Amino acid sequence: MPLARIRGYNGHMKKASISELKDKLSALIDGVQRGAPLLIVDRGRPVARLEPVSGITEGGDPEGQLARLERAGVLRRGRGVLSPEFLKRELPGPIAGASAVAALLEERREGR
């Protein structure tokens, strides 16, 4: 049974079957942590409701979110400290005669 919205008292909640909960637990828990309650159903009948713990989602959990993104391979945290000189460097300007649109069109023509 795919995730779906249901009507009635719990109409604003997503619902998931027990087997779906087993298969997608991490993703469903991430949704609950972001504030989306989840209704767990067994053969179409509600048996439990997962809701975020109040107070945790209000202040956010940046370390937990970064850890989840790192586990998913979306980001890699830096390991060193940037020097003050690096932060004071002047940003490079545009390259004379270069056009991002022209480069994109050329890549499209070449099939890259």
N, C-alpha and C positions, 0 to 999 in steps of 0.2 A: 504494500500500500504506500504510495508516494506521499511526501509531505503535502498537506493541504490545509486550507483554512476551513473552520467549521462555523456553524451558525449557533445562535443562542447565547447563553451566559458566557461561554468560553469562545465566542465567535472571533475575538481578536487574536486568539492563540493559534499557533501552528500545532498540528498533531502528528504524532509518529507512532507506528505500531511497535510492539516490543522487538520484533525481529529487525526493524529499521533502526531502532535505538541501539541494538547491539552492533549493527554494521557501521553506523555513522555517529557513534557516541561523541567523539572529539568535536566534530563539526557542530553537532546539536548543542553541546555544552558551550562552545564559543558563542553561539547565537544567544543562549540564555545569559551568558556573561555580558553581552552587549545590551541586554535589557528585554529580549523577546521571550516571554514565557512559552513553555512547551507543554502540551497535553499528551500524555501517553495513553494509548488505547490498546485494548486486547479484544480482538474480534469486533472492532467498532465501538466498544463500550469504554468510556473513560475509567482509568484505574489510578492514575497519578498525575500530578502537575508539577513541573519544574519551573521555579521562578528565581530570578536573581536575588541574592542576599542584599537587603537594603544597606546603603552606605558604601558598599564596595564599588558599584557601578557609577555612583555619583562622582566620586573623586577620580575615577579612572584607575587603571592599573598599567602604566606605561611599561614597566619592566616585564609584566606578564605578557603584554601584547607583543613586545619586542621578542621575547622568548618564543612565542608561538610562531611569529614570522620567521625567526631564525630556524626553528625546527622544520618549517614548511619549505625552507630554501629560498624564501623571498628576499631575505637580506642577510648580510654578514656584518657583524659588529666590528668596528675598528679596534685595534689592539694597542695602538700607541697614542701619544699626545702630540697634537700639532704645536709647532713652535709659534711664538708670537710673530716672528718674521713672516711666516707663511701667511698668516691672517692679514698682514699689512701689505702684502704684495698687490701690485696693480693688476687688474684683470686684463687679459689680452683683448685687443680690439678686433674688429672684423678684418678678414683677409681681403686685400684689394682684388677686385675682379671676381670674387667668389660669390656664388648664388646658391643658397640652399635649395630653392625651387628647381634650378637648373640641374643640380646634382641629383635630386630625387627623380626628375623626369628621365635623366640619363640612366639611372639605376633601373627604372621601370622598363625602358627600352631594351636594356641588356638582360632583363629577366632576373635580376638579383633581388 
